[in-house]
Amino acid sequence: MTTVGLLYPGHAAEDDFPRIEVMIDSDIRLPLFHTETGEDAHDIQSLRAAGAPERLLAGVEELRLAGAESLVWASTNGSFVYGWEGAHEQVADLARAAGLPASSTSFAFAHAVGELGAGRVAVASIDPADVAPLFTGFLEAAGIEVVSARDAGPGPAVSATEAAAWTPEQVKELITAADHPDAEVLLLPCTALHTAGYVPELEELLGKPVLTANQVTVWEGLRLVERRVWAPTLGTLFATREPPPGAVENRGIEVRE
């Protein structure tokens, strides 16, 4: 059994993770600890507060007791809002406290883009105009070219509660508006959006790989413990290795290298 511990901010689309467990259909477990978030807002001050060390470290012992072999802070804007160096410090603090390899969803996106062999991306964000560019800067620090980026614009941001209620049709409208012909991959960075159940639909719509926040979060936790799974129902990212002989496409089968 492989166990990836997840630190998830508040309550929104956390039910994506047990769904992913079922879709992988393997001996992988994803125990989750809900961190405190304070106000459900996507302004810079609130996001930095959500990713503060004391809030993240509160869940470390519970996840250790659950048998976690790696930890992932399942928040994109709660990590990139600290900048490239600050996000490194954030996960380093987690790793030291837990005695386990640790990462965050922001780094998961950077690593997943590399896994796909891509260098140019489009970003479909629901963060406000003063927050979304921070993710662009984070990706550029990772050596990734952002050829197109869409944000929520000025005014009140979409809250996590509101994002969790978005329909697949709304998500499809968002990514279609954000896509660019030069982008090799499209990134959908909000962990409050329910996307686990229809990533292949998004990829078919755009004709290219789509990376979603909850999808890459799980992939990153598995990457940290060098575990590979074959689960094409979770999109191209989970089908970057040839399946083992006799693999069935709707099941998650481990690929050992």
Salt bridges, closest charged atoms under 4 A:
GLU14 OE2 - HIS11 ND1 3.11
ASP15 OD1 - HIS194 NE2 2.67
ASP25 OD2 - ARG251 NE 2.80
ASP27 OD1 - ARG227 NH2 2.78
GLU61 OE1 - ARG64 NE 3.62
ASP93 OD1 - ARG96 NH2 2.41
GLU115 OE2 - ARG228 NH1 2.93
GLU115 OE2 - ARG241 NH1 3.05
ASP127 OD1 - HIS42 ND1 3.04
ASP179 OD1 - LYS208 NZ 2.86
ASP182 OD2 - HIS180 ND1 3.90
GLU201 OE1 - LYS172 NZ 2.87
GLU220 OE2 - HIS111 ND1 2.83
GLU220 OE1 - ARG223 NE 2.88
GLU254 OE2 - ARG227 NE 3.45
GLU254 OE1 - ARG256 NH2 3.04
GLU257 OE2 - ARG228 NE 3.96
GLU257 OE2 - ARG241 NE 2.80
